[in-house]
Amino acid sequence: MKILVPVKRVVDYNVKVRVKSDGSGVDIANVKMSMNPFDEIAIEEAVRLKEAGKVTEVVAVSCGVTQCQETLRTGMAIGADRGILVETAVELEPLGVAKLLKALADKEQPQLIILGKQAIDDDSNQTGQMLAALLGWPQATFASKVVLEDGKATVTREVDGGLETLSLTLPAIVTTDLRLNEPRYVTLPNIMKAKKKPLDTVMPEDLGVDVAPRLKTLKVAEPAKRSAGIKVPDVATLVAKLRTEAKVI
Ligand code: AMP
């Protein structure tokens, strides 16, 4: 059984992003890029399923610029067996990525596709759901536990009121939540081994997919600056200010 894991190259979560002065987007020149954290969790889960003997192959896929190869190598250092880069300089939107992944799924015939629940750059939380719709496969989003048995995936999901458990017939789509697992540290020997693993490159045209953008960003703005706080001499003044100025009590 094969698992496909889409991994996105995003601005590292430790970087404080700057909005471009013309408000057209975020400045990513000379900024550290890494694998989307939810996708690290997805790769880790797929590798654990392989280590448990439930899966025979884990294939990492990344769509985007040439440098996504680094993201794929990280995936292979965690334990993916091979990588596929769908190379394009077009700024991809979730629908475009979902169409590329559908074309790859048709070719690769995985039984399970594990995606991150969202990419921390665009915060769309759409690709997994769109892919499930395009493939006509069942989906379980925000997974905190995945068990594979007898051609079924039993997935525990984090929902507002607690936990929900779903049984999906394979092939299926799962998206990862933060508490699914804690990804392992990549070790130097595994980074070296990953360099030798196969990495194929295809173009969107090879897959017959048009990735032209459908959305237009009108404006990107930073959050309003918070004004400085003040010190009050005593509790009575604090209560008075909360009542008369902030009007919250
Ligand atoms: P999003 O819908 O953009 O929030 O992304 C959700 C998930 O879809 C990510 O966590 C990835 O697993 C996958 N994904 C999104 N964009 C890409 C991409 N360019 N390449 C590979 N996987 C992607």
Boltz pocket constraint, residues with backbone or C-beta under 6 A from the ligand:
constraints:
  - pocket:
      binder: B
      contacts: [[A, 5], [A, 6], [A, 7], [A, 8], [A, 9], [A, 36], [A, 38], [A, 39], [A, 61], [A, 62], [A, 63], [A, 64], [A, 92], [A, 94], [A, 97], [A, 114], [A, 115], [A, 116], [A, 117], [A, 118], [A, 119], [A, 120], [A, 122], [A, 123], [A, 124], [A, 125], [A, 126], [A, 127], [A, 128]]
      max_distance: 6.0
